[in-house]
Amino acid sequence: MKLEDKKKIVVQVYPGRKFGTVIGSNDGLIGILQDNGEYIDVPQERLRIISEGVERTGKDKDQ
């Protein structure tokens, strides 16, 4: 899984069914910042992508 700049990927981690946001990856492990604030590394095959989008910053204008 390749994480591009400003891309936000929300995932569900199995089997624990925890939710979080992808913040990086290395050697087949995906770094997840969970909704509860904890960080975990998990193999990509244990993830289900819930949504993908572009992170908005304060510099972005509403259109």
Backbone torsions as a table, in degrees:
resi	resn	phi	psi	omega
1	MET	NA	124.9	179.6
2	LYS	-104.5	126.3	179.9
3	LEU	-96.7	118.1	180.0
4	GLU	-91.4	158.6	178.5
5	ASP	-56.3	138.7	177.2
6	LYS	64.2	11.3	179.0
7	LYS	-94.0	133.3	179.5
8	LYS	-115.1	121.1	-179.8
9	ILE	-118.2	117.4	177.3
10	VAL	-96.9	131.0	-175.1
11	VAL	-129.8	163.0	171.4
12	GLN	-115.9	131.8	-177.4
13	VAL	-100.0	129.1	176.8
14	TYR	-106.0	150.6	5.2
15	PRO	-87.4	-5.5	-175.4
16	GLY	-72.8	-11.8	179.3
17	ARG	57.3	39.2	176.3
18	LYS	-91.5	152.8	-179.7
19	PHE	-112.8	150.4	178.3
20	GLY	-172.6	-175.1	-178.1
21	THR	-118.0	134.5	178.1
22	VAL	-69.3	129.5	177.7
23	ILE	-120.8	-3.5	177.6
24	GLY	171.3	172.6	177.6
25	SER	-153.3	153.5	179.4
26	ASN	-164.1	129.5	175.8
27	ASP	50.2	44.4	176.5
28	GLY	82.6	-4.1	175.8
29	LEU	-102.6	141.3	-179.6
30	ILE	-110.6	128.4	177.6
31	GLY	-85.4	123.9	-176.8
32	ILE	-120.3	128.9	169.4
33	LEU	-95.2	108.7	-175.9
34	GLN	-72.2	159.6	179.2
35	ASP	-60.9	-24.1	179.6
36	ASN	-85.3	1.2	177.5
37	GLY	95.6	-7.5	179.3
38	GLU	-86.1	151.8	179.1
39	TYR	-105.4	137.8	174.8
40	ILE	-139.6	153.6	170.7
41	ASP	-109.2	129.8	179.5
42	VAL	-137.5	151.6	174.8
43	PRO	-65.2	145.4	-176.4
44	GLN	-56.8	-34.4	-177.3
45	GLU	-67.7	-11.2	178.0
46	ARG	-95.2	11.2	-177.7
47	LEU	-113.2	147.1	170.4
48	ARG	-124.3	124.9	179.9
49	ILE	-75.2	126.9	178.7
50	ILE	-93.2	-45.9	178.5
51	SER	-155.3	153.9	175.3
52	GLU	-129.8	137.4	178.7
53	GLY	-160.5	-177.6	178.9
54	VAL	-102.8	129.9	177.4
55	GLU	-68.7	131.3	178.8
56	ARG	-94.2	143.2	176.4
57	THR	-116.7	172.4	178.6
58	GLY	-65.5	-17.3	179.9
59	LYS	-81.8	-18.1	-179.8
60	ASP	-70.9	141.7	178.1
61	LYS	-102.1	142.5	175.1
62	ASP	-70.1	137.2	179.0
63	GLN	-126.5	NA	NA
